[in-house]
Amino acid sequence: MQFLHVGVPTQERLPETTYIEAAGVHVTDPSAHPLCFEYVRFEHDSVLHESLRRGPHVAYQVEDIQAALAGEEKILNAPMEVMPGVTVAFLVKDGVNLEYIQLG
């Protein structure tokens, strides 16, 4: 796994966001933030789990999302393709919201 960013929920409409239609969220570019923060604003009908609206998540790139999720008991959102070639899943591990991202 490789660390990518920390997702921070917000209700503020920030400039330069990207809308991820499949998830119903607007996100900033974490590579543009000095601490790799990705601010996430949720649409009212977002398919992402409610706990992601209430607290941050830590995102990691994984080579095989199915293998990374094997044996995990607290999956919040099953793998979904949010953009062409980008699959994500959310889970809770050791009390922390995590996002696993598979590219390609």
HUVEN-V37608 format. One record per residue. N is the residue number from 1. RES is the residue in one small letter. SS is DSSP state (a for helix, b for strand, c for the rest). PHI is phi in degrees with one decimal (999 if undefined). D_CENTER is the distance of its C-alpha to the mean C-alpha in Angstrom with 1 decimal. Layout:
n=[N & N]
res=[RES & RES]
ss=[SS & SS]
phi=[PHI & PHI]
d_center=[D_CENTER & D_CENTER]
This chain:
n=[1 & 2 & 3 & 4 & 5 & 6 & 7 & 8 & 9 & 10 & 11 & 12 & 13 & 14 & 15 & 16 & 17 & 18 & 19 & 20 & 21 & 22 & 23 & 24 & 25 & 26 & 27 & 28 & 29 & 30 & 31 & 32 & 33 & 34 & 35 & 36 & 37 & 38 & 39 & 40 & 41 & 42 & 43 & 44 & 45 & 46 & 47 & 48 & 49 & 50 & 51 & 52 & 53 & 54 & 55 & 56 & 57 & 58 & 59 & 60 & 61 & 62 & 63 & 64 & 65 & 66 & 67 & 68 & 69 & 70 & 71 & 72 & 73 & 74 & 75 & 76 & 77 & 78 & 79 & 80 & 81 & 82 & 83 & 84 & 85 & 86 & 87 & 88 & 89 & 90 & 91 & 92 & 93 & 94 & 95 & 96 & 97 & 98 & 99 & 100 & 101 & 102 & 103 & 104]
res=[m & q & f & l & h & v & g & v & p & t & q & e & r & l & p & e & t & t & y & i & e & a & a & g & v & h & v & t & d & p & s & a & h & p & l & c & f & e & y & v & r & f & e & h & d & s & v & l & h & e & s & l & r & r & g & p & h & v & a & y & q & v & e & d & i & q & a & a & l & a & g & e & e & k & i & l & n & a & p & m & e & v & m & p & g & v & t & v & a & f & l & v & k & d & g & v & n & l & e & y & i & q & l & g]
ss=[c & b & b & b & b & b & b & b & b & c & c & c & c & c & c & c & c & b & b & b & c & c & c & c & b & b & b & c & c & a & a & a & c & c & c & c & b & b & b & b & b & b & c & c & c & c & c & c & c & c & a & a & a & a & c & c & b & b & b & b & b & c & c & c & a & a & a & a & a & c & c & c & c & c & b & b & b & b & b & b & b & b & b & c & c & b & b & b & b & b & b & b & b & c & c & b & b & b & b & b & b & b & b & c]
phi=[999 & -126.5 & -59.9 & -117.4 & -166.0 & -112.4 & -87.6 & -121.7 & -68.1 & -146.2 & -106.5 & -77.5 & -83.4 & -93.2 & -72.1 & 57.5 & -105.1 & -113.7 & -90.2 & -101.7 & -60.1 & -60.6 & -105.9 & 72.2 & -136.6 & -109.8 & -128.5 & -90.9 & -85.8 & -65.2 & -71.0 & -90.6 & -106.0 & -61.0 & -107.5 & 59.6 & -85.2 & -114.5 & -84.4 & -121.9 & -109.7 & -91.9 & -73.9 & -60.3 & -105.4 & -56.8 & -83.2 & -74.8 & -58.5 & -55.4 & -64.1 & -74.2 & -76.4 & -95.5 & -154.8 & -72.0 & -133.7 & -112.2 & -107.0 & -130.4 & -84.0 & -123.4 & -75.2 & -135.6 & -63.9 & -64.5 & -65.7 & -65.4 & -88.0 & -56.8 & 83.2 & -75.5 & -100.0 & -112.1 & -84.0 & -84.8 & -136.7 & -63.8 & -53.4 & -143.1 & -82.9 & -96.9 & -150.7 & -54.8 & 81.0 & -127.3 & -114.2 & -128.8 & -146.0 & -119.7 & -151.2 & -117.0 & -134.5 & 53.2 & 79.9 & -115.6 & -70.7 & -122.8 & -122.3 & -104.3 & -123.9 & -114.8 & -101.4 & 91.2]
d_center=[14.7 & 14.1 & 12.2 & 10.2 & 9.0 & 8.7 & 6.6 & 9.6 & 10.4 & 13.5 & 16.1 & 17.7 & 18.0 & 17.4 & 19.1 & 17.7 & 14.4 & 13.2 & 12.9 & 10.6 & 13.2 & 11.9 & 9.2 & 11.5 & 9.7 & 11.1 & 9.5 & 11.6 & 12.2 & 11.4 & 14.4 & 16.6 & 16.1 & 18.4 & 16.1 & 13.0 & 11.4 & 9.0 & 10.3 & 8.6 & 11.5 & 11.5 & 14.4 & 16.6 & 16.1 & 12.3 & 11.7 & 8.8 & 10.4 & 12.6 & 11.8 & 8.4 & 10.9 & 13.2 & 11.7 & 9.4 & 6.9 & 7.8 & 6.3 & 9.1 & 10.6 & 12.8 & 15.9 & 16.0 & 13.1 & 15.9 & 17.7 & 14.9 & 14.5 & 18.3 & 19.9 & 16.8 & 17.9 & 15.1 & 12.6 & 10.9 & 9.8 & 11.7 & 10.9 & 10.8 & 11.6 & 9.9 & 12.4 & 15.5 & 14.9 & 11.1 & 10.0 & 6.7 & 7.2 & 6.5 & 9.7 & 12.0 & 14.2 & 17.1 & 15.9 & 12.6 & 9.1 & 7.4 & 4.7 & 7.3 & 7.7 & 11.3 & 13.2 & 16.5]
